[in-house]
Amino acid sequence: MGYAGGEKINPTYYNLGKYSETIQIEYDPVKISYTELLHHFWDNHNYRLKSASRQYMSIIFYHNPKQKELAIQSLEEQEMRFNTKIVTEIIPFKNYYLAENYHQKFRLQQFKELKEHYTEIYPDFADLINSTAVARINGFIGGYGTCEQLKKEIDTYELTETLKKFLLEKICES
């Protein structure tokens, strides 16, 4: 999690300036296309609701003219699909700053045992926030993903049996 879209150096949660909260995705275009990422973007947030502040606004940051073209095309497709005006902005990427540590993997940090477990595996906080396993667990806790998905993947997350049981109960019984 971080901040992008503004001009000042080193924004913070309480001093954002014109930045917005966002994520930065590094991806392998051989495995997933930019167009597929855009589909995930549209499917996973409410882009029709205008944000009360720039901090939480819906934005797609593009890195090159091709990404800009694809983003605009996908926005227009969504507007036609839902017959509504979409408030998502499409703007050039300038810079990205990581948010403060307490914002990183926020959902996971609410569960002491999970946080301590992964802190032991990843003593360097940068490694923890860059871990795919930690990101997936954080997502499941945040309500993204199904019980079936978790059951298929859980053995890949380096969890103890106790933590597997806890996570399955949390996700599958909610």
C-alpha positions as CSV (number, residue, x, y, z in Angstrom):
1,M,0.0,0.0,0.0
2,G,1.2,3.4,-0.8
3,Y,0.6,6.9,-2.2
4,A,0.8,8.2,-5.8
5,G,-0.5,11.0,-7.9
6,G,0.8,14.0,-5.9
7,E,3.8,16.3,-6.1
8,K,5.4,16.6,-2.7
9,I,8.2,14.4,-1.4
10,N,7.6,11.7,1.2
11,P,3.8,12.1,1.8
12,T,2.4,10.5,5.0
13,Y,-1.1,9.4,5.9
14,Y,-1.7,12.6,7.9
15,N,0.1,14.9,5.3
16,L,-0.9,13.5,1.9
17,G,-1.1,16.7,-0.1
18,K,-2.7,15.7,-3.5
19,Y,-1.7,12.0,-3.2
20,S,-4.2,9.1,-3.3
21,E,-3.9,5.8,-1.5
22,T,-3.1,3.1,-4.0
23,I,-1.2,-0.1,-4.7
24,Q,1.6,-0.7,-7.1
25,I,1.5,-3.9,-9.0
26,E,4.5,-5.5,-10.6
27,Y,3.4,-8.1,-13.1
28,D,4.8,-10.5,-15.7
29,P,2.9,-9.8,-19.0
30,V,3.7,-13.3,-20.1
31,K,1.5,-14.6,-17.2
32,I,-1.2,-11.8,-17.1
33,S,-1.9,-9.0,-19.5
34,Y,-2.5,-5.4,-18.6
35,T,-6.0,-5.8,-20.0
36,E,-6.6,-8.7,-17.5
37,L,-5.3,-6.5,-14.7
38,L,-7.8,-3.8,-15.7
39,H,-10.6,-6.4,-15.6
40,H,-9.6,-7.2,-12.0
41,F,-9.6,-3.5,-11.2
42,W,-13.1,-3.0,-12.5
43,D,-14.4,-6.1,-10.8
44,N,-13.0,-5.4,-7.4
45,H,-14.0,-1.9,-6.4
46,N,-16.8,0.6,-6.6
47,Y,-15.7,2.9,-9.4
48,R,-19.2,4.6,-9.7
49,L,-19.1,6.2,-6.3
50,K,-17.3,9.5,-6.3
51,S,-14.9,9.8,-3.4
52,A,-15.3,12.7,-0.9
53,S,-11.6,13.2,-1.0
54,R,-8.6,12.8,-3.3
55,Q,-7.1,10.4,-0.7
56,Y,-9.6,7.6,-1.6
57,M,-10.5,8.4,-5.2
58,S,-10.6,5.8,-8.0
59,I,-7.6,6.2,-10.2
60,I,-5.7,4.2,-12.8
61,F,-2.1,5.2,-13.2
62,Y,-0.6,4.4,-16.6
63,H,3.1,4.1,-17.3
64,N,3.1,4.5,-21.1
65,P,0.8,5.5,-24.0
66,K,-0.3,1.9,-24.6
67,Q,-1.4,1.5,-21.0
68,K,-3.2,4.8,-21.3
69,E,-5.0,3.7,-24.4
70,L,-6.1,0.3,-22.9
71,A,-7.2,2.0,-19.6
72,I,-9.4,4.5,-21.5
73,Q,-10.8,1.7,-23.7
74,S,-11.6,-0.4,-20.6
75,L,-13.3,2.6,-18.9
76,E,-15.5,3.2,-21.9
77,E,-16.4,-0.4,-22.0
78,Q,-17.5,-0.3,-18.4
79,E,-19.5,2.8,-19.0
80,M,-21.3,1.1,-21.9
81,R,-21.7,-2.1,-19.9
82,F,-23.4,-0.4,-17.0
83,N,-24.9,2.6,-18.9
84,T,-23.4,5.0,-16.4
85,K,-20.7,7.6,-16.1
86,I,-17.6,6.4,-14.3
87,V,-15.7,8.7,-12.0
88,T,-12.4,6.8,-12.2
89,E,-9.5,9.1,-13.3
90,I,-6.8,7.9,-15.7
91,I,-3.6,9.8,-15.1
92,P,0.1,9.3,-15.8
93,F,2.2,7.6,-13.1
94,K,4.8,10.0,-11.6
95,N,6.0,8.5,-8.3
96,Y,5.0,6.1,-5.7
97,Y,5.8,6.1,-1.9
98,L,5.2,3.2,0.4
99,A,2.7,4.0,3.1
100,E,3.8,3.8,6.7
101,N,4.5,0.3,8.1
102,Y,1.3,0.2,10.2
103,H,-0.7,0.5,6.9
104,Q,1.1,-2.5,5.3
105,K,-0.8,-5.8,5.3
106,F,-3.3,-4.0,7.6
107,R,-5.7,-6.9,8.0
108,L,-3.0,-9.4,8.8
109,Q,-1.6,-7.1,11.4
110,Q,-4.9,-7.3,13.3
111,F,-4.1,-10.9,14.2
112,K,-1.2,-11.1,16.6
113,E,-0.4,-14.8,16.0
114,L,-0.3,-14.4,12.2
115,K,1.7,-11.3,12.4
116,E,4.3,-12.8,14.7
117,H,4.5,-16.0,12.6
118,Y,5.2,-14.1,9.4
119,T,7.6,-11.7,11.2
120,E,9.7,-14.7,12.2
121,I,9.8,-15.9,8.6
122,Y,10.4,-12.4,7.3
123,P,12.4,-10.4,9.9
124,D,13.1,-7.7,7.3
125,F,9.8,-5.8,7.0
126,A,10.4,-5.1,3.3
127,D,10.4,-8.9,2.7
128,L,7.2,-9.3,4.7
129,I,5.3,-6.7,2.7
130,N,6.6,-8.1,-0.6
131,S,5.7,-11.7,0.2
132,T,3.0,-13.1,-2.0
133,A,1.9,-15.5,0.8
134,V,1.4,-12.6,3.2
135,A,-0.5,-10.6,0.6
136,R,-2.8,-13.6,-0.1
137,I,-3.5,-14.2,3.6
138,N,-4.1,-10.4,4.1
139,G,-6.6,-10.6,1.2
140,F,-8.4,-13.6,2.6
141,I,-8.7,-11.9,6.0
142,G,-10.0,-8.8,4.2
143,G,-12.8,-10.7,2.6
144,Y,-11.2,-11.3,-0.8
145,G,-11.2,-15.0,-1.8
146,T,-13.4,-18.0,-1.0
147,C,-13.1,-20.8,1.4
148,E,-12.5,-23.1,-1.5
149,Q,-9.6,-21.0,-2.8
150,L,-8.1,-21.0,0.7
151,K,-8.3,-24.7,1.0
152,K,-6.5,-25.2,-2.3
153,E,-3.7,-22.8,-1.4
154,I,-3.3,-23.0,2.4
155,D,-0.4,-25.5,2.3
156,T,1.7,-23.1,0.3
157,Y,1.6,-20.3,3.0
158,E,4.1,-21.7,5.5
159,L,1.6,-21.9,8.3
160,T,1.6,-24.1,11.4
161,E,-1.3,-26.5,11.7
162,T,-2.7,-24.3,14.5
163,L,-2.6,-21.2,12.2
164,K,-4.1,-23.2,9.3
165,K,-7.0,-24.3,11.5
166,F,-7.5,-20.7,12.7
167,L,-7.5,-19.2,9.2
168,L,-9.8,-21.9,7.8
169,E,-12.3,-21.3,10.6
170,K,-12.1,-17.5,10.2
171,I,-12.6,-17.6,6.4
172,C,-14.9,-20.6,6.0
173,E,-17.2,-19.9,8.9
174,S,-17.8,-16.2,8.2
